[in-house]
Amino acid sequence: MHDPQWKLLRHSLIHGGVPFWRVARTIAEFQDHYFDLEAEALRAGLSPDEAATDAAARLGDMSRLADEYLGHAELTTWWGKSPALQLCAAGGTALWREQSGLAARWCFAAMTAALLTSTLLLVLHITIVGL
Amino acid sequence: MERTNAAFMSGVPEFLLLRLLSREPMYGYELVKSIRLVSGEAISLGEGVVYPVLHSLERNGSLRAKRKEYKGRTRVYYHLTPKGRRRLERLKDDWERINTGVQAVLEEMSNA
């Protein structure tokens, strides 16, 4: 059976700068499309093996699909090329969605602490060095 | 089936997808199949071509995507938004203008 190389597609899209949430959804859509093509081939009388091969061939080569997708620059981001940044962004977004009140208090506390620290450092600087 | 001439296809997938989605929400496989059927097999988009176009249209607000579970799979239906409907009208006007122009040139050449 010719099974599509989803890992190759996932890898190519991620390294091309597509955000991981969009990659996951795109793969899910391609997989749904593949199963529909396979079902169509089965209805046409092909054997399961032939249907799988036919569906994979009709869907197309994974690297060509990735190139086609990456040709749409608006679907890629510079930060999408960094898994660490994506993880931070996803964590922040998830926290904001789940615990918006808590996240807002954390943001306020962090900003207040930053403001107090910089004021304190400024006072120290003026005390030691002068204006 | 003969592949559709790529040079003539610039902007066509977007126009066709918006037109089909103006009738009812559809998902990727359904859209590719409908384009083939409605165009009498004259236009055949690659199976994977529709997704980047759909995602771009969703990103610019012309479409809205809604996920549904189907036999344990994720199926994404696309709906046309009011912005998408306006975009479709503009594309339709552009297409009719170009079509009229090309027809005029063809008739002029056949009369010459």
gemmi code that builds the backbone of each chain (N, CA, C; Angstrom):
import gemmi

chains = {
    "A": [
        ("MET", (0.844, -1.194, 0.000), (0.000, 0.000, 0.000), (0.887, 1.255, 0.000)),
        ("HIS", (0.501, 2.235, -0.815), (1.253, 3.479, -0.880), (0.623, 4.474, 0.093)),
        ("ASP", (1.263, 4.654, 1.232), (0.721, 5.560, 2.234), (1.353, 6.945, 2.062)),
        ("PRO", (0.550, 8.003, 2.037), (1.146, 9.337, 1.861), (2.131, 9.663, 2.985)),
        ("GLN", (3.155, 10.402, 2.635), (4.200, 10.721, 3.623), (3.806, 11.996, 4.377)),
        ("TRP", (2.889, 11.828, 5.316), (2.407, 12.999, 6.062), (3.527, 13.673, 6.833)),
        ("LYS", (4.478, 12.846, 7.331), (5.584, 13.414, 8.122), (6.408, 14.375, 7.278)),
        ("LEU", (6.613, 13.994, 6.012), (7.392, 14.838, 5.098), (6.671, 16.171, 4.876)),
        ("LEU", (5.365, 16.085, 4.682), (4.573, 17.304, 4.464), (4.623, 18.189, 5.710)),
        ("ARG", (4.437, 17.569, 6.880), (4.457, 18.313, 8.145), (5.808, 19.007, 8.326)),
        ("HIS", (6.880, 18.260, 8.098), (8.240, 18.781, 8.253), (8.475, 19.952, 7.291)),
        ("SER", (8.073, 19.778, 6.040), (8.302, 20.822, 5.035), (7.535, 22.095, 5.378)),
        ("LEU", (6.294, 21.938, 5.828), (5.485, 23.122, 6.145), (6.041, 23.857, 7.365)),
        ("ILE", (6.412, 23.088, 8.393), (6.943, 23.717, 9.609), (8.239, 24.465, 9.293)),
        ("HIS", (9.128, 23.803, 8.541), (10.404, 24.452, 8.209), (10.230, 25.575, 7.205)),
        ("GLY", (9.094, 25.598, 6.532), (8.820, 26.692, 5.594), (8.225, 27.909, 6.283)),
        ("GLY", (7.940, 27.789, 7.599), (7.438, 28.942, 8.352), (5.934, 28.971, 8.548)),
        ("VAL", (5.261, 27.857, 8.301), (3.807, 27.810, 8.549), (3.603, 27.540, 10.042)),
        ("PRO", (2.805, 28.363, 10.736), (2.593, 28.143, 12.171), (2.061, 26.733, 12.442)),
        ("PHE", (2.492, 26.147, 13.567), (2.185, 24.730, 13.797), (0.696, 24.420, 13.868)),
        ("TRP", (-0.117, 25.385, 14.366), (-1.560, 25.114, 14.452), (-2.154, 25.010, 13.053)),
        ("ARG", (-1.600, 25.824, 12.117), (-2.103, 25.758, 10.750), (-1.623, 24.476, 10.064)),
        ("VAL", (-0.397, 24.046, 10.428), (0.137, 22.803, 9.860), (-0.757, 21.638, 10.261)),
        ("ALA", (-1.099, 21.593, 11.559), (-1.931, 20.493, 12.065), (-3.264, 20.450, 11.330)),
        ("ARG", (-3.857, 21.607, 11.140), (-5.157, 21.653, 10.467), (-5.029, 21.273, 8.988)),
        ("THR", (-3.963, 21.761, 8.349), (-3.758, 21.461, 6.923), (-3.572, 19.962, 6.710)),
        ("ILE", (-2.776, 19.333, 7.576), (-2.560, 17.886, 7.470), (-3.889, 17.154, 7.647)),
        ("ALA", (-4.677, 17.601, 8.629), (-5.983, 16.957, 8.878), (-6.880, 17.085, 7.650)),
        ("GLU", (-6.834, 18.231, 6.994), (-7.660, 18.430, 5.791), (-7.181, 17.550, 4.637)),
        ("PHE", (-5.868, 17.474, 4.474), (-5.317, 16.616, 3.404), (-5.656, 15.141, 3.679)),
        ("GLN", (-5.606, 14.755, 4.954), (-5.915, 13.363, 5.292), (-7.387, 13.064, 4.993)),
        ("ASP", (-8.264, 13.998, 5.339), (-9.693, 13.819, 5.055), (-9.904, 13.697, 3.536)),
        ("HIS", (-9.186, 14.544, 2.796), (-9.282, 14.523, 1.323), (-8.801, 13.167, 0.779)),
        ("TYR", (-7.699, 12.692, 1.342), (-7.137, 11.396, 0.919), (-8.150, 10.268, 1.147)),
        ("PHE", (-8.787, 10.257, 2.317), (-9.761, 9.192, 2.611), (-10.980, 9.280, 1.688)),
        ("ASP", (-11.358, 10.501, 1.319), (-12.476, 10.662, 0.365), (-12.087, 10.121, -1.016)),
        ("LEU", (-10.845, 10.398, -1.429), (-10.376, 9.892, -2.733), (-10.314, 8.364, -2.717)),
        ("GLU", (-9.863, 7.839, -1.586), (-9.760, 6.383, -1.438), (-11.155, 5.742, -1.506)),
        ("ALA", (-12.120, 6.374, -0.819), (-13.498, 5.858, -0.835), (-14.076, 5.914, -2.247)),
        ("GLU", (-13.739, 6.983, -2.965), (-14.221, 7.136, -4.348), (-13.660, 6.012, -5.226)),
        ("ALA", (-12.373, 5.716, -5.031), (-11.729, 4.652, -5.813), (-12.317, 3.278, -5.466)),
        ("LEU", (-12.638, 3.082, -4.198), (-13.255, 1.810, -3.779), (-14.637, 1.648, -4.408)),
        ("ARG", (-15.377, 2.766, -4.453), (-16.715, 2.730, -5.065), (-16.613, 2.427, -6.559)),
        ("ALA", (-15.482, 2.852, -7.152), (-15.279, 2.612, -8.592), (-14.858, 1.168, -8.872)),
        ("GLY", (-14.661, 0.387, -7.809), (-14.380, -1.038, -7.985), (-12.931, -1.444, -7.807)),
        ("LEU", (-12.081, -0.535, -7.381), (-10.669, -0.884, -7.165), (-10.522, -1.675, -5.865)),
        ("SER", (-9.470, -2.461, -5.786), (-9.196, -3.199, -4.548), (-8.676, -2.203, -3.503)),
        ("PRO", (-8.695, -2.552, -2.212), (-8.214, -1.610, -1.187), (-6.794, -1.095, -1.460)),
        ("ASP", (-5.909, -1.998, -1.895), (-4.525, -1.588, -2.186), (-4.468, -0.615, -3.364)),
        ("GLU", (-5.210, -0.974, -4.402), (-5.241, -0.114, -5.601), (-5.865, 1.242, -5.271)),
        ("ALA", (-6.917, 1.212, -4.440), (-7.602, 2.455, -4.065), (-6.656, 3.376, -3.296)),
        ("ALA", (-5.871, 2.797, -2.382), (-4.924, 3.599, -1.595), (-3.861, 4.207, -2.507)),
        ("THR", (-3.362, 3.414, -3.445), (-2.338, 3.901, -4.375), (-2.907, 4.998, -5.271)),
        ("ASP", (-4.131, 4.778, -5.750), (-4.787, 5.754, -6.616), (-5.022, 7.070, -5.868)),
        ("ALA", (-5.490, 6.959, -4.613), (-5.766, 8.162, -3.821), (-4.487, 8.955, -3.572)),
        ("ALA", (-3.407, 8.239, -3.242), (-2.132, 8.917, -2.981), (-1.617, 9.604, -4.248)),
        ("ALA", (-1.779, 8.939, -5.388), (-1.312, 9.507, -6.660), (-2.125, 10.746, -7.020)),
        ("ARG", (-3.432, 10.676, -6.787), (-4.282, 11.828, -7.124), (-4.023, 13.014, -6.208)),
        ("LEU", (-3.759, 12.722, -4.945), (-3.460, 13.811, -4.009), (-2.151, 14.500, -4.409)),
        ("GLY", (-1.210, 13.715, -4.860), (0.044, 14.295, -5.358), (1.214, 14.100, -4.426)),
        ("ASP", (2.368, 14.372, -4.972), (3.619, 14.239, -4.234), (3.649, 15.241, -3.068)),
        ("MET", (4.076, 14.765, -1.900), (4.042, 15.606, -0.699), (4.929, 16.860, -0.809)),
        ("SER", (6.097, 16.716, -1.438), (6.967, 17.890, -1.533), (6.366, 18.926, -2.496)),
        ("ARG", (5.634, 18.448, -3.502), (4.986, 19.375, -4.442), (3.821, 20.098, -3.733)),
        ("LEU", (3.096, 19.351, -2.900), (2.001, 19.960, -2.135), (2.548, 21.033, -1.186)),
        ("ALA", (3.684, 20.700, -0.557), (4.302, 21.664, 0.367), (4.756, 22.908, -0.399)),
        ("ASP", (5.377, 22.709, -1.565), (5.832, 23.859, -2.369), (4.654, 24.745, -2.764)),
        ("GLU", (3.575, 24.096, -3.161), (2.360, 24.825, -3.570), (1.862, 25.679, -2.401)),
        ("TYR", (1.859, 25.072, -1.213), (1.368, 25.774, -0.024), (2.306, 26.930, 0.349)),
        ("LEU", (3.607, 26.637, 0.311), (4.585, 27.660, 0.715), (4.685, 28.782, -0.311)),
        ("GLY", (4.143, 28.550, -1.492), (4.104, 29.600, -2.518), (3.181, 30.741, -2.117)),
        ("HIS", (2.326, 30.496, -1.146), (1.430, 31.544, -0.629), (2.100, 32.157, 0.597)),
        ("ALA", (2.870, 33.210, 0.354), (3.689, 33.800, 1.424), (2.859, 34.266, 2.614)),
        ("GLU", (1.604, 34.652, 2.363), (0.766, 35.169, 3.458), (0.432, 34.080, 4.485)),
        ("LEU", (0.679, 32.816, 4.127), (0.383, 31.725, 5.059), (1.598, 31.343, 5.910)),
        ("THR", (2.707, 32.009, 5.669), (3.913, 31.720, 6.456), (4.276, 32.948, 7.299)),
        ("THR", (5.014, 32.719, 8.365), (5.440, 33.829, 9.223), (6.920, 33.641, 9.567)),
        ("TRP", (7.583, 34.722, 9.901), (9.003, 34.597, 10.275), (9.130, 33.857, 11.599)),
        ("TRP", (8.172, 34.121, 12.502), (8.255, 33.437, 13.798), (7.833, 31.975, 13.683)),
        ("GLY", (7.133, 31.653, 12.561), (6.736, 30.262, 12.345), (7.933, 29.349, 12.140)),
        ("LYS", (9.081, 29.978, 11.765), (10.290, 29.174, 11.518), (10.986, 28.786, 12.818)),
        ("SER", (10.545, 29.390, 13.938), (11.173, 29.061, 15.218), (10.195, 28.292, 16.106)),
        ("PRO", (10.405, 26.998, 16.311), (9.501, 26.223, 17.169), (9.416, 26.777, 18.591)),
        ("ALA", (10.538, 27.329, 19.120), (10.541, 27.850, 20.494), (9.600, 29.051, 20.608)),
        ("LEU", (9.670, 29.952, 19.616), (8.798, 31.131, 19.648), (7.330, 30.723, 19.519)),
        ("GLN", (7.100, 29.714, 18.668), (5.724, 29.231, 18.477), (5.174, 28.656, 19.775)),
        ("LEU", (6.038, 27.939, 20.493), (5.630, 27.330, 21.752), (5.259, 28.407, 22.767)),
        ("CYS", (6.092, 29.466, 22.844), (5.816, 30.573, 23.770), (4.495, 31.243, 23.400)),
        ("ALA", (4.327, 31.504, 22.096), (3.107, 32.181, 21.634), (1.886, 31.317, 21.938)),
        ("ALA", (2.013, 30.004, 21.699), (0.876, 29.099, 21.935), (0.550, 29.030, 23.415)),
        ("GLY", (1.602, 28.960, 24.251), (1.402, 28.914, 25.700), (0.698, 30.172, 26.188)),
        ("GLY", (1.177, 31.315, 25.713), (0.580, 32.601, 26.089), (-0.872, 32.686, 25.658)),
        ("THR", (-1.135, 32.262, 24.410), (-2.505, 32.325, 23.880), (-3.426, 31.396, 24.665)),
        ("ALA", (-2.931, 30.177, 24.942), (-3.747, 29.199, 25.672), (-4.062, 29.721, 27.071)),
        ("LEU", (-3.050, 30.281, 27.722), (-3.248, 30.826, 29.070), (-4.280, 31.949, 29.037)),
        ("TRP", (-4.156, 32.807, 28.004), (-5.056, 33.950, 27.883), (-6.490, 33.478, 27.687)),
        ("ARG", (-6.653, 32.429, 26.853), (-8.002, 31.916, 26.569), (-8.622, 31.243, 27.789)),
        ("GLU", (-7.803, 30.454, 28.464), (-8.336, 29.667, 29.591), (-8.514, 30.504, 30.844)),
        ("GLN", (-7.527, 31.354, 31.101), (-7.501, 32.101, 32.363), (-7.236, 33.561, 32.066)),
        ("SER", (-8.136, 34.190, 31.346), (-7.867, 35.570, 30.928), (-7.706, 36.505, 32.140)),
        ("GLY", (-8.518, 36.289, 33.193), (-8.423, 37.133, 34.384), (-7.068, 36.978, 35.061)),
        ("LEU", (-6.656, 35.715, 35.213), (-5.373, 35.422, 35.853), (-4.217, 35.977, 35.004)),
        ("ALA", (-4.313, 35.787, 33.687), (-3.254, 36.267, 32.787), (-3.155, 37.785, 32.849)),
        ("ALA", (-4.317, 38.463, 32.912), (-4.317, 39.925, 32.981), (-3.660, 40.390, 34.283)),
        ("ARG", (-3.956, 39.689, 35.391), (-3.343, 40.063, 36.682), (-1.829, 39.837, 36.649)),
        ("TRP", (-1.412, 38.738, 36.008), (0.027, 38.461, 35.886), (0.715, 39.564, 35.062)),
        ("CYS", (0.067, 39.950, 33.967), (0.637, 41.004, 33.115), (0.756, 42.299, 33.901)),
        ("PHE", (-0.308, 42.642, 34.653), (-0.315, 43.873, 35.442), (0.780, 43.815, 36.512)),
        ("ALA", (0.874, 42.646, 37.185), (1.886, 42.490, 38.235), (3.298, 42.603, 37.653)),
        ("ALA", (3.510, 41.976, 36.497), (4.841, 42.010, 35.876), (5.208, 43.429, 35.454)),
        ("MET", (4.227, 44.149, 34.894), (4.499, 45.529, 34.457), (4.752, 46.442, 35.657)),
        ("THR", (3.968, 46.253, 36.743), (4.151, 47.054, 37.957), (5.536, 46.780, 38.555)),
        ("ALA", (5.921, 45.490, 38.579), (7.235, 45.129, 39.124), (8.352, 45.752, 38.280)),
        ("ALA", (8.173, 45.733, 36.961), (9.186, 46.308, 36.072), (9.303, 47.808, 36.294)),
        ("LEU", (8.147, 48.450, 36.473), (8.124, 49.904, 36.692), (8.788, 50.251, 38.020)),
        ("LEU", (8.438, 49.496, 39.070), (9.024, 49.748, 40.395), (10.540, 49.528, 40.377)),
        ("THR", (10.974, 48.437, 39.720), (12.408, 48.131, 39.651), (13.162, 49.243, 38.918)),
        ("SER", (12.609, 49.702, 37.788), (13.315, 50.743, 37.048), (13.333, 52.056, 37.828)),
        ("THR", (12.240, 52.349, 38.559), (12.219, 53.572, 39.379), (13.284, 53.486, 40.477)),
        ("LEU", (13.350, 52.310, 41.110), (14.328, 52.097, 42.169), (15.759, 52.239, 41.645)),
        ("LEU", (16.019, 51.659, 40.474), (17.348, 51.749, 39.867), (17.693, 53.190, 39.508)),
        ("LEU", (16.694, 53.945, 39.046), (16.908, 55.349, 38.694), (17.247, 56.159, 39.940)),
        ("VAL", (16.510, 55.897, 41.034), (16.756, 56.595, 42.306), (18.174, 56.278, 42.796)),
        ("LEU", (18.560, 54.993, 42.721), (19.911, 54.586, 43.141), (20.981, 55.280, 42.304)),
        ("HIS", (20.741, 55.317, 40.991), (21.699, 55.942, 40.070), (21.883, 57.424, 40.410)),
        ("ILE", (20.746, 58.089, 40.656), (20.810, 59.530, 40.990), (21.523, 59.726, 42.316)),
        ("THR", (21.255, 58.852, 43.281), (21.875, 58.953, 44.604), (23.392, 58.760, 44.513)),
        ("ILE", (23.811, 57.789, 43.720), (25.244, 57.471, 43.653), (25.988, 58.417, 42.716)),
        ("VAL", (25.472, 58.577, 41.514), (26.184, 59.343, 40.486), (25.733, 60.799, 40.437)),
        ("GLY", (24.504, 61.038, 40.767), (23.942, 62.375, 40.624), (23.308, 62.535, 39.254)),
        ("LEU", (22.685, 63.676, 39.052), (21.977, 63.899, 37.778), (22.941, 64.175, 36.632)),
    ],
    "B": [
        ("MET", (-7.120, 12.732, -18.006), (-7.695, 14.050, -18.233), (-6.582, 15.073, -18.490)),
        ("GLU", (-6.823, 15.938, -19.429), (-5.801, 16.928, -19.757), (-5.724, 17.978, -18.657)),
        ("ARG", (-4.505, 18.344, -18.271), (-4.342, 19.327, -17.212), (-4.724, 20.708, -17.730)),
        ("THR", (-5.315, 21.508, -16.858), (-5.716, 22.850, -17.248), (-4.472, 23.703, -17.457)),
        ("ASN", (-4.494, 24.527, -18.513), (-3.343, 25.367, -18.835), (-3.056, 26.349, -17.692)),
        ("ALA", (-1.892, 26.190, -17.080), (-1.560, 26.975, -15.879), (-1.520, 28.477, -16.156)),
        ("ALA", (-1.054, 28.860, -17.352), (-0.927, 30.282, -17.675), (-2.283, 30.992, -17.676)),
        ("PHE", (-3.339, 30.257, -17.986), (-4.675, 30.852, -18.016), (-5.371, 30.793, -16.659)),
        ("MET", (-4.732, 30.142, -15.707), (-5.438, 29.834, -14.461), (-5.192, 30.817, -13.317)),
        ("SER", (-4.382, 31.849, -13.563), (-4.083, 32.779, -12.492), (-5.368, 33.461, -11.983)),
        ("GLY", (-5.648, 33.303, -10.717), (-6.833, 33.930, -10.115), (-8.122, 33.145, -10.309)),
        ("VAL", (-8.105, 32.162, -11.202), (-9.331, 31.395, -11.484), (-9.765, 30.529, -10.296)),
        ("PRO", (-8.836, 29.799, -9.638), (-9.280, 28.989, -8.499), (-10.022, 29.813, -7.452)),
        ("GLU", (-9.496, 30.993, -7.142), (-10.134, 31.845, -6.130), (-11.560, 32.209, -6.553)),
        ("PHE", (-11.706, 32.614, -7.799), (-13.017, 32.996, -8.326), (-13.999, 31.818, -8.256)),
        ("LEU", (-13.553, 30.658, -8.710), (-14.428, 29.483, -8.731), (-14.817, 29.043, -7.317)),
        ("LEU", (-13.848, 29.073, -6.420), (-14.135, 28.649, -5.036), (-15.148, 29.585, -4.379)),
        ("LEU", (-14.956, 30.891, -4.580), (-15.903, 31.848, -3.991), (-17.292, 31.665, -4.597)),
        ("ARG", (-17.333, 31.413, -5.900), (-18.627, 31.239, -6.580), (-19.366, 30.009, -6.023)),
        ("LEU", (-18.641, 28.904, -5.890), (-19.286, 27.684, -5.378), (-19.733, 27.861, -3.930)),
        ("LEU", (-18.896, 28.540, -3.160), (-19.237, 28.724, -1.745), (-20.342, 29.758, -1.541)),
        ("SER", (-20.663, 30.519, -2.584), (-21.773, 31.479, -2.454), (-23.103, 30.730, -2.456)),
        ("ARG", (-23.082, 29.470, -2.910), (-24.321, 28.675, -2.927), (-24.530, 27.980, -1.587)),
        ("GLU", (-23.457, 27.354, -1.080), (-23.579, 26.615, 0.193), (-22.190, 26.340, 0.761)),
        ("PRO", (-22.093, 26.105, 2.073), (-20.787, 25.757, 2.653), (-20.315, 24.404, 2.116)),
        ("MET", (-19.034, 24.301, 1.843), (-18.479, 23.050, 1.313), (-17.095, 22.815, 1.896)),
        ("TYR", (-16.581, 21.586, 1.733), (-15.221, 21.262, 2.179), (-14.349, 20.935, 0.956)),
        ("GLY", (-13.044, 20.821, 1.193), (-12.066, 20.731, 0.103), (-12.368, 19.731, -0.998)),
        ("TYR", (-12.548, 18.480, -0.644), (-12.786, 17.427, -1.632), (-14.046, 17.733, -2.449)),
        ("GLU", (-15.069, 18.188, -1.743), (-16.347, 18.509, -2.373), (-16.163, 19.649, -3.389)),
        ("LEU", (-15.331, 20.615, -3.041), (-15.101, 21.757, -3.925), (-14.375, 21.340, -5.205)),
        ("VAL", (-13.326, 20.523, -5.036), (-12.565, 20.065, -6.219), (-13.479, 19.277, -7.154)),
        ("LYS", (-14.288, 18.410, -6.560), (-15.197, 17.570, -7.344), (-16.253, 18.437, -8.050)),
        ("SER", (-16.786, 19.418, -7.328), (-17.814, 20.286, -7.905), (-17.271, 21.096, -9.075)),
        ("ILE", (-16.051, 21.604, -8.930), (-15.461, 22.401, -10.018), (-15.348, 21.540, -11.275)),
        ("ARG", (-14.907, 20.293, -11.069), (-14.760, 19.372, -12.200), (-16.128, 19.104, -12.857)),
        ("LEU", (-17.124, 18.861, -12.024), (-18.459, 18.529, -12.553), (-19.126, 19.730, -13.215)),
        ("VAL", (-19.117, 20.857, -12.508), (-19.816, 22.050, -13.008), (-19.173, 22.562, -14.300)),
        ("SER", (-17.849, 22.458, -14.388), (-17.172, 22.955, -15.603), (-17.175, 21.903, -16.714)),
        ("GLY", (-17.869, 20.805, -16.495), (-17.915, 19.750, -17.512), (-16.536, 19.175, -17.784)),
        ("GLU", (-15.739, 19.042, -16.706), (-14.376, 18.482, -16.769), (-13.404, 19.402, -17.516)),
        ("ALA", (-13.855, 20.614, -17.879), (-12.958, 21.532, -18.607), (-11.902, 22.091, -17.658)),
        ("ILE", (-12.273, 22.273, -16.409), (-11.326, 22.794, -15.411), (-11.119, 21.734, -14.345)),
        ("SER", (-9.859, 21.365, -14.172), (-9.532, 20.382, -13.152), (-8.413, 20.931, -12.276)),
        ("LEU", (-8.761, 21.315, -11.062), (-7.735, 21.817, -10.136), (-7.026, 20.627, -9.515)),
        ("GLY", (-5.753, 20.773, -9.260), (-5.016, 19.731, -8.550), (-5.655, 19.553, -7.185)),
        ("GLU", (-5.667, 18.313, -6.702), (-6.355, 18.041, -5.430), (-5.805, 18.897, -4.286)),
        ("GLY", (-4.501, 19.181, -4.342), (-3.899, 19.929, -3.242), (-3.881, 21.433, -3.446)),
        ("VAL", (-4.331, 21.892, -4.605), (-4.243, 23.317, -4.929), (-5.235, 24.154, -4.127)),
        ("VAL", (-6.378, 23.555, -3.812), (-7.445, 24.349, -3.184), (-7.109, 24.819, -1.768)),
        ("TYR", (-6.344, 24.006, -1.022), (-6.159, 24.339, 0.399), (-5.405, 25.651, 0.644)),
        ("PRO", (-4.261, 25.875, -0.017), (-3.636, 27.187, 0.222), (-4.522, 28.352, -0.204)),
        ("VAL", (-5.304, 28.164, -1.271), (-6.198, 29.250, -1.719), (-7.302, 29.469, -0.673)),
        ("LEU", (-7.874, 28.368, -0.180), (-8.922, 28.482, 0.850), (-8.379, 29.140, 2.120)),
        ("HIS", (-7.177, 28.734, 2.512), (-6.598, 29.292, 3.740), (-6.271, 30.781, 3.574)),
        ("SER", (-5.826, 31.163, 2.373), (-5.556, 32.589, 2.110), (-6.849, 33.392, 2.174)),
        ("LEU", (-7.900, 32.844, 1.591), (-9.190, 33.545, 1.594), (-9.746, 33.649, 3.012)),
        ("GLU", (-9.496, 32.618, 3.793), (-9.936, 32.654, 5.190), (-9.146, 33.711, 5.955)),
        ("ARG", (-7.849, 33.758, 5.671), (-6.976, 34.707, 6.359), (-7.379, 36.155, 6.061)),
        ("ASN", (-7.784, 36.434, 4.808), (-8.153, 37.824, 4.502), (-9.625, 38.119, 4.809)),
        ("GLY", (-10.304, 37.154, 5.424), (-11.664, 37.411, 5.901), (-12.765, 37.124, 4.888)),
        ("SER", (-12.408, 36.569, 3.733), (-13.429, 36.275, 2.718), (-14.199, 34.998, 3.060)),
        ("LEU", (-13.544, 34.118, 3.810), (-14.179, 32.852, 4.194), (-14.069, 32.654, 5.698)),
        ("ARG", (-14.976, 31.840, 6.200), (-14.919, 31.438, 7.608), (-14.928, 29.915, 7.621)),
        ("ALA", (-14.040, 29.332, 8.416), (-13.937, 27.870, 8.457), (-14.618, 27.333, 9.707)),
        ("LYS", (-15.284, 26.196, 9.540), (-15.935, 25.562, 10.685), (-15.584, 24.080, 10.672)),
        ("ARG", (-14.992, 23.608, 11.751), (-14.604, 22.188, 11.824), (-15.782, 21.322, 12.246)),
        ("LYS", (-15.843, 20.141, 11.616), (-16.864, 19.167, 12.021), (-16.219, 17.797, 12.076)),
        ("GLU", (-16.675, 16.985, 12.997), (-16.172, 15.608, 13.079), (-16.961, 14.746, 12.109)),
        ("TYR", (-16.249, 13.940, 11.324), (-16.916, 13.040, 10.389), (-16.167, 11.714, 10.401)),
        ("LYS", (-16.797, 10.669, 10.866), (-16.191, 9.337, 10.964), (-14.828, 9.392, 11.653)),
        ("GLY", (-14.745, 10.177, 12.704), (-13.508, 10.285, 13.465), (-12.448, 11.152, 12.792)),
        ("ARG", (-12.825, 11.790, 11.692), (-11.884, 12.672, 10.984), (-12.315, 14.130, 11.159)),
        ("THR", (-11.346, 15.019, 10.915), (-11.684, 16.439, 10.980), (-12.047, 16.904, 9.580)),
        ("ARG", (-13.237, 17.443, 9.450), (-13.666, 17.962, 8.151), (-13.910, 19.454, 8.322)),
        ("VAL", (-13.309, 20.245, 7.444), (-13.436, 21.704, 7.583), (-14.340, 22.247, 6.479)),
        ("TYR", (-15.453, 22.821, 6.892), (-16.397, 23.440, 5.954), (-16.083, 24.934, 5.857)),
        ("TYR", (-16.159, 25.448, 4.634), (-15.894, 26.868, 4.413), (-17.194, 27.596, 4.080)),
        ("HIS", (-17.376, 28.730, 4.739), (-18.563, 29.560, 4.522), (-18.110, 30.895, 3.935)),
        ("LEU", (-18.904, 31.437, 3.051), (-18.592, 32.746, 2.478), (-19.036, 33.831, 3.467)),
        ("THR", (-18.203, 34.831, 3.669), (-18.556, 35.943, 4.557), (-19.059, 37.116, 3.700)),
        ("PRO", (-19.638, 38.134, 4.308), (-20.046, 39.307, 3.506), (-18.866, 39.910, 2.726)),
        ("LYS", (-17.679, 39.905, 3.333), (-16.492, 40.423, 2.638), (-16.183, 39.557, 1.414)),
        ("GLY", (-16.336, 38.243, 1.587), (-16.103, 37.315, 0.473), (-17.095, 37.525, -0.648)),
        ("ARG", (-18.340, 37.836, -0.271), (-19.383, 38.074, -1.281), (-19.039, 39.326, -2.094)),
        ("ARG", (-18.530, 40.351, -1.426), (-18.140, 41.574, -2.149), (-16.956, 41.290, -3.068)),
        ("ARG", (-16.015, 40.482, -2.566), (-14.844, 40.115, -3.364), (-15.280, 39.317, -4.607)),
        ("LEU", (-16.235, 38.436, -4.415), (-16.756, 37.647, -5.529), (-17.375, 38.560, -6.588)),
        ("GLU", (-18.121, 39.558, -6.161), (-18.757, 40.491, -7.108), (-17.697, 41.238, -7.914)),
        ("ARG", (-16.638, 41.666, -7.229), (-15.553, 42.382, -7.926), (-14.889, 41.475, -8.945)),
        ("LEU", (-14.593, 40.231, -8.520), (-13.931, 39.277, -9.415), (-14.816, 38.959, -10.624)),
        ("LYS", (-16.124, 38.873, -10.361), (-17.071, 38.574, -11.434), (-17.063, 39.713, -12.465)),
        ("ASP", (-17.056, 40.951, -11.976), (-17.000, 42.111, -12.883), (-15.713, 42.074, -13.701)),
        ("ASP", (-14.585, 41.801, -13.019), (-13.281, 41.744, -13.712), (-13.321, 40.669, -14.791)),
        ("TRP", (-13.850, 39.510, -14.413), (-13.882, 38.370, -15.331), (-14.729, 38.689, -16.568)),
        ("GLU", (-15.879, 39.317, -16.346), (-16.769, 39.649, -17.472), (-16.118, 40.676, -18.388)),
        ("ARG", (-15.404, 41.642, -17.797), (-14.726, 42.663, -18.606), (-13.648, 42.015, -19.475)),
        ("ILE", (-12.837, 41.137, -18.841), (-11.762, 40.464, -19.585), (-12.341, 39.565, -20.671)),
        ("ASN", (-13.385, 38.837, -20.311), (-14.036, 37.917, -21.243), (-14.570, 38.671, -22.470)),
        ("THR", (-15.210, 39.832, -22.221), (-15.745, 40.645, -23.307), (-14.609, 41.126, -24.206)),
        ("GLY", (-13.517, 41.549, -23.554), (-12.358, 42.035, -24.317), (-11.745, 40.954, -25.185)),
        ("VAL", (-11.584, 39.780, -24.616), (-10.975, 38.663, -25.367), (-11.892, 38.255, -26.525)),
        ("GLN", (-13.192, 38.214, -26.256), (-14.169, 37.872, -27.304), (-14.067, 38.863, -28.464)),
        ("ALA", (-13.960, 40.142, -28.108), (-13.871, 41.185, -29.142), (-12.618, 40.989, -29.992)),
        ("VAL", (-11.509, 40.675, -29.341), (-10.250, 40.455, -30.073), (-10.378, 39.224, -30.990)),
        ("LEU", (-10.976, 38.160, -30.462), (-11.132, 36.944, -31.256), (-12.020, 37.173, -32.484)),
        ("GLU", (-13.103, 37.931, -32.281), (-14.013, 38.224, -33.405), (-13.338, 39.121, -34.431)),
        ("GLU", (-12.572, 40.085, -33.950), (-11.834, 40.990, -34.839), (-10.854, 40.191, -35.702)),
        ("MET", (-10.173, 39.220, -35.063), (-9.175, 38.410, -35.783), (-9.848, 37.484, -36.795)),
        ("SER", (-11.031, 36.938, -36.409), (-11.686, 36.022, -37.349), (-12.304, 36.785, -38.530)),
        ("ASN", (-12.605, 38.094, -38.322), (-13.156, 38.880, -39.432), (-12.067, 39.402, -40.361)),
        ("ALA", (-10.835, 39.454, -39.826), (-9.737, 40.034, -40.630), (-9.328, 39.106, -41.801)),
    ],
}
model = gemmi.Model(1)
for chain_id, residues in chains.items():
    chain = gemmi.Chain(chain_id)
    for i, (resn, *xyz) in enumerate(residues, 1):
        res = gemmi.Residue()
        res.name, res.seqid = resn, gemmi.SeqId(i, " ")
        for name, pos in zip(("N", "CA", "C"), xyz):
            atom = gemmi.Atom()
            atom.name, atom.element = name, gemmi.Element(name[0])
            atom.pos, atom.b_iso = gemmi.Position(*pos), 0.0
            res.add_atom(atom)
        chain.add_residue(res)
    model.add_chain(chain)
structure = gemmi.Structure()
structure.add_model(model)
structure.setup_entities()
